[in-house]
Amino acid sequence: MFTLHTLLEEQDRLKKRLEELQKLRKDPKNPSQDKLQVPFPMPEIPLVFRGRTQQGEEAPKCLLSNLRICYPLPGGSALVTFDDPKVAEQVLQKKEHKIDVAEECRLRVQVRPLELPMVTTIQVSSQISDRRVLVSGFPAGLKLSEEQLLDKLEIFFGKDSNGGGDVEIRELLQGGAMLGFTRDGVAQRLCQIGQFKVPLGGQQFLLRVSPYLSGEIQKAETCFQPAPCSVVVFNIPDILDGPELHDVLEIHFQKPTRGGGEVEALTVVPPGQWGLAVFTSASG
């Protein structure tokens, strides 16, 4: 009888506690409802500023690194890049150019500005992965290849005794390594522990395990902007061989009387073929 009475009291206490929690959940004044809490430490990755600062000038609206823009070139076209952007402006003042080939032979070609797509706005959504973690804190000068480092991480974090589990995916990233596991709960357990002494290259190093954030582009807006030093030449007929045509075009666009100047680069795509010009961010 005493045992039954104790159980009834415990049941009554749990019902009251449940009612209190439900009230807190429905209470709009409860500040905890508006906060997204991540119960894990965030990765400690050093950030290095590689931009430029100058007094008296406005900073650029965006800084892009490792930028690659691909521009298709149809057959019978050429891409001409000048040393001076003013030369490109002068060349574009004439939409049609007559290029001397022989005494009684001229090429009629059209010149257009080179317009490249540039990203103006990007919206990215991120979320914490349930089965992946980020391992960071590797010492500088570690004498291990990428494969050797990933092998040692997989062996260490694949052991149940270290709080890990079977690894199904691994990847070396800038400033850390990503490990993906086959079972739920492993990533959360490792992140709660946070730090591990991992043997690497005959020594033990304290590495940090943090949540892995995955991002997905939701929206991207682009606009076309002219390349200041380059022009595209169209409607080149198939009457000259590649090297000879290259020389004829270069000579024409170097003549000051034609509005030209010093040519930095020139690429010709013969009729019936396709080319691809790849632009990267300027060094320095």
Disulfide bonds with the S-S distance in Angstrom:
none
